[in-house]
Amino acid sequence: MAYNRKGYYRRARIIQEITRKHYEPERQDRCYAAIWRKHIRDTFGMCYNTYMKYVKAELPQEMAAPTHKQLDLFDELK
């Protein structure tokens, strides 16, 4: 059974979105440590060093943007 890291990349994408939403440079109340304390630590249960690894993780192209694989019955009518 192969290990493909899909869960790691999914968590990294979610953590990067949270960080992108709340991070503001040069503000002490919106720095990486504050975001980790307020949003990440209790939700994901990880230390600050692990959080920084997730923030700096490079996502593969197929995982970067979620795709909608649901088929539409009326594609031809649009």
N, C-alpha and C positions, 0 to 999 in steps of 0.2 A: 504494500500500500504506500503510495507516494504522498509526500507532504508538499502542498502547493502554496502555503502561506496566504490563502484567501482571507482568513479571519484577521490576520495581522494587517493586511492592506485595507480591509474594511474599517477596522478600528483606527488606523492611521488617517484615513480619509475623513472620518467623523471628527477625530481630534483636531485635525488641521482646519476643518470648517469652523469648529468652535473657536479655535485660536484666531483665525482670520476675522471672525465676527467681533471678538472682544478685544483684541490686541491693539494698543496705540503706543507707538514709540515715545519715549521721554515722559511717560506718565507713570508714576509709581503705583497708582491704584489700578492700572491696566497693563502691567508688565507680565512676563511669562509666569513668574512665581505667583502673582495674584490670580491669574487665570487658573493655574493649577490648583491653588487653594480653594477657589470658589466653585469651579465647575468640573474639574477633572478628578481630583483626589478621591472624593466620595463616590462618584459615579463609576469610575473604572478601577479604583483601588490600586493605583500605581504610584511609585515614588517620582520625585522631580526629575531624576536622571533618565528614567524610562520615558517620562513625558517628553523630554527634550529629544530623545531618539525618535519618537513618533512624529514630532513636529518636523524634524529634519529628514524624515524618510522620503525617498523618491518613489512615487507610485508608478507602476507600469501603465502604459497607455490604455490598456483595456479596462483597468480598474479606476482610472482617473475620473471618468464621467460615467454615471450610471446609465444603462441603456434600458429602454422599455421594450421588452420582448413580447408583450401582449399583442396578439394579432387583432387587426381591426377588420370587421366584416365588410365595411363600406369604403375601403381604400380606393376602389375604382371610381366611386361617385364624386370624390373630392376634386 
